[in-house]
Amino acid sequence: MVNEIVHIKTNNILDDARKIIETARSNAVRSVDFSRVQMYWNLGRRIFEDEQEGKERADYGTYLIKNLAKNLEAEYGSGFGVRQLEQARQFYRVYPIANALRSQLNWSQYRALIQIPDAEKREYYELESVNNGWTGRETERQINSQLYERLLISNDKETLLATARKERTVEKPTEIIKDPMILEFLGLERKPVYYESDLETALIEHLQQFLLELGNGFSFIARQKRLLIEDDEYFADLVFYNRLLKCFVVIELKTHKLTHEDLGQLQMYVNYFDRNEKLPDENPTIGILLCTAKNDEMVKMTLPKDNKNILASKYELYLPSKEALQEEVKKLAEAQQKFDEAKDGAEK
């Protein structure tokens, strides 16, 4: 009995000791990362100040950085080359107030942020990187996949920024869920046909990246969730819970263009969760159909006019070029605007 008590206490102390050590290590790494951020900021400030003094010579800045890099690289290595010093100068110009620098962000994240000329867009990625604890790679991935632009299709800029600033909470699914969804992290080979089970397996194997793409507040619940309706069995592909929206999210995967039968199937799954799984204080279940292509008019005609909980989203298995993605986002935004205008005209 005594040995058992000692064993339990030892395990408790061991768990606490691990937490203390891991927290200290994490803080140490964060401290080093932020010291690097401050170092580049101070270098940028010093370079900029000297440039301003030599402003009568247009080529002075270029000469200064090349000469400085030649000496610093010889002493401290490749982290102080021409490109790095130019980035340091740009960093200071974009973030001229030292107290505004965020200790949660590392140098790779700031390097990605200073490449964004739009101040509001840059602020959005900065805030979301902090709010969600993104790594440098995750921040770059969200920028490259144009998260901001995709969310703007169904949200206004003020709403996006207010949510990122934590001035308001998420109120509707379209504030989180994107269309299109970019699933380039699956690393699937290019081929004309995929089985839905292959896509589902790949998403589970890359669950962390999929949660990042899904957005804020998602937790994984089940794969192939069995739904028994009288004597018939059905299986929902993926089930999540979103703590911000306070509801279940059922995702159905389709490796073909969306059909009205797909929407009917998902509606049944959503109804099942609302009637059998949802608690009284939770919000109605959301259903998302991920498909290779969709007909927006068919979706609107199939679902009720006041539908807010069944969403169709096209997915891309490869990260398109920036230009191609911008064009797709533009087309979707124009289509949504035309629909809204037609709806307003009909109501008048």
Solvent accessible surface area in square Angstrom, and as a share of the most:
residue,aa,sasa,rsa
1,M,174,0.77
2,V,108,0.62
3,N,125,0.64
4,E,103,0.46
5,I,76,0.38
6,V,83,0.48
7,H,113,0.51
8,I,89,0.45
9,K,122,0.52
10,T,71,0.41
11,N,60,0.31
12,N,81,0.42
13,I,119,0.61
14,L,76,0.38
15,D,65,0.34
16,D,77,0.40
17,A,37,0.29
18,R,125,0.46
19,K,131,0.55
20,I,121,0.61
21,I,90,0.46
22,E,110,0.49
23,T,77,0.45
24,A,56,0.44
25,R,169,0.62
26,S,50,0.32
27,N,74,0.38
28,A,56,0.43
29,V,92,0.53
30,R,106,0.39
31,S,66,0.42
32,V,104,0.60
33,D,47,0.24
34,F,38,0.16
35,S,60,0.38
36,R,110,0.40
37,V,0,0.00
38,Q,79,0.35
39,M,72,0.32
40,Y,3,0.01
41,W,23,0.08
42,N,64,0.33
43,L,41,0.21
44,G,0,0.00
45,R,79,0.29
46,R,135,0.49
47,I,4,0.02
48,F,47,0.20
49,E,71,0.32
50,D,31,0.16
51,E,24,0.11
52,Q,85,0.38
53,E,140,0.63
54,G,8,0.08
55,K,155,0.66
56,E,137,0.61
57,R,123,0.45
58,A,113,0.88
59,D,86,0.44
60,Y,43,0.16
61,G,10,0.10
62,T,77,0.45
63,Y,125,0.47
64,L,31,0.15
65,I,2,0.01
66,K,119,0.51
67,N,71,0.36
68,L,54,0.27
69,A,2,0.01
70,K,153,0.65
71,N,80,0.41
72,L,32,0.16
73,E,73,0.33
74,A,92,0.71
75,E,127,0.57
76,Y,142,0.54
77,G,31,0.30
78,S,91,0.59
79,G,25,0.24
80,F,33,0.14
81,G,6,0.06
82,V,56,0.32
83,R,160,0.59
84,Q,47,0.21
85,L,0,0.00
86,E,74,0.33
87,Q,16,0.07
88,A,0,0.00
89,R,52,0.19
90,Q,65,0.29
91,F,0,0.00
92,Y,34,0.13
93,R,149,0.54
94,V,41,0.23
95,Y,20,0.08
96,P,74,0.46
97,I,111,0.57
98,A,47,0.37
99,N,144,0.74
100,A,52,0.40
101,L,17,0.08
102,R,78,0.29
103,S,53,0.34
104,Q,101,0.45
105,L,2,0.01
106,N,38,0.19
107,W,3,0.01
108,S,27,0.17
109,Q,2,0.01
110,Y,0,0.00
111,R,79,0.29
112,A,16,0.13
113,L,0,0.00
114,I,4,0.02
115,Q,101,0.45
116,I,8,0.04
117,P,127,0.80
118,D,61,0.31
119,A,63,0.49
120,E,70,0.31
121,K,33,0.14
122,R,37,0.13
123,E,49,0.22
124,Y,7,0.03
125,Y,0,0.00
126,E,17,0.07
127,L,18,0.09
128,E,11,0.05
129,S,2,0.01
130,V,32,0.18
131,N,55,0.28
132,N,58,0.30
133,G,59,0.57
134,W,23,0.08
135,T,75,0.44
136,G,7,0.07
137,R,206,0.75
138,E,36,0.16
139,T,0,0.00
140,E,68,0.31
141,R,34,0.12
142,Q,2,0.01
143,I,29,0.15
144,N,87,0.45
145,S,1,0.00
146,Q,5,0.02
147,L,6,0.03
148,Y,8,0.03
149,E,33,0.15
150,R,2,0.01
151,L,8,0.04
152,L,54,0.27
153,I,30,0.15
154,S,47,0.30
155,N,14,0.07
156,D,78,0.40
157,K,68,0.29
158,E,122,0.55
159,T,28,0.16
160,L,9,0.05
161,L,5,0.03
162,A,18,0.14
163,T,31,0.18
164,A,2,0.02
165,R,100,0.36
166,K,151,0.64
167,E,120,0.54
168,R,62,0.23
169,T,108,0.63
170,V,16,0.09
171,E,128,0.58
172,K,99,0.42
173,P,16,0.10
174,T,40,0.23
175,E,13,0.06
176,I,8,0.04
177,I,11,0.06
178,K,4,0.01
179,D,31,0.16
180,P,0,0.00
181,M,0,0.00
182,I,0,0.00
183,L,0,0.00
184,E,45,0.20
185,F,33,0.14
186,L,9,0.05
187,G,65,0.62
188,L,37,0.18
189,E,137,0.62
190,R,186,0.68
191,K,104,0.44
192,P,137,0.86
193,V,107,0.61
194,Y,27,0.10
195,Y,160,0.61
196,E,60,0.27
197,S,68,0.44
198,D,59,0.30
199,L,2,0.01
200,E,7,0.03
201,T,50,0.29
202,A,8,0.06
203,L,1,0.00
204,I,44,0.22
205,E,126,0.56
206,H,47,0.21
207,L,43,0.22
208,Q,131,0.58
209,Q,73,0.33
210,F,1,0.00
211,L,46,0.23
212,L,28,0.14
213,E,0,0.00
214,L,0,0.00
215,G,20,0.19
216,N,42,0.21
217,G,16,0.15
218,F,19,0.08
219,S,58,0.37
220,F,70,0.29
221,I,86,0.44
222,A,21,0.16
223,R,100,0.36
224,Q,74,0.33
225,K,62,0.26
226,R,125,0.45
227,L,0,0.00
228,L,83,0.41
229,I,59,0.30
230,E,159,0.71
231,D,139,0.72
232,D,80,0.41
233,E,89,0.40
234,Y,72,0.27
235,F,85,0.35
236,A,0,0.00
237,D,16,0.08
238,L,1,0.00
239,V,0,0.00
240,F,0,0.00
241,Y,45,0.17
242,N,0,0.00
243,R,163,0.59
244,L,61,0.30
245,L,11,0.05
246,K,116,0.49
247,C,2,0.01
248,F,28,0.12
249,V,0,0.00
250,V,0,0.00
251,I,0,0.00
252,E,4,0.02
253,L,0,0.00
254,K,18,0.07
255,T,38,0.22
256,H,78,0.35
257,K,113,0.48
258,L,5,0.02
259,T,51,0.29
260,H,104,0.46
261,E,107,0.48
262,D,12,0.06
263,L,1,0.00
264,G,41,0.40
265,Q,60,0.27
266,L,0,0.00
267,Q,54,0.24
268,M,61,0.27
269,Y,3,0.01
270,V,5,0.03
271,N,44,0.22
272,Y,38,0.14
273,F,2,0.01
274,D,40,0.21
275,R,188,0.69
276,N,93,0.48
277,E,59,0.26
278,K,57,0.24
279,L,106,0.53
280,P,133,0.83
281,D,120,0.62
282,E,29,0.13
283,N,71,0.37
284,P,72,0.45
285,T,0,0.00
286,I,3,0.02
287,G,0,0.00
288,I,0,0.00
289,L,0,0.00
290,L,0,0.00
291,C,0,0.00
292,T,53,0.31
293,A,37,0.28
294,K,39,0.17
295,N,67,0.34
296,D,47,0.24
297,E,97,0.43
298,M,45,0.20
299,V,18,0.10
300,K,63,0.27
301,M,161,0.72
302,T,55,0.32
303,L,16,0.08
304,P,81,0.51
305,K,208,0.88
306,D,111,0.57
307,N,49,0.25
308,K,150,0.64
309,N,39,0.20
310,I,5,0.02
311,L,32,0.16
312,A,16,0.12
313,S,2,0.01
314,K,59,0.25
315,Y,12,0.05
316,E,36,0.16
317,L,23,0.11
318,Y,64,0.24
319,L,74,0.37
320,P,32,0.20
321,S,64,0.41
322,K,121,0.51
323,E,121,0.54
324,A,52,0.40
325,L,0,0.00
326,Q,79,0.35
327,E,83,0.37
328,E,34,0.15
329,V,16,0.09
330,K,116,0.49
331,K,122,0.52
332,L,36,0.18
333,A,41,0.32
334,E,77,0.34
335,A,47,0.37
336,Q,67,0.30
337,Q,106,0.47
338,K,142,0.60
339,F,62,0.26
340,D,57,0.30
341,E,98,0.44
342,A,69,0.53
343,K,98,0.42
344,D,71,0.37
345,G,48,0.47
346,A,89,0.69
347,E,125,0.56
348,K,204,0.86
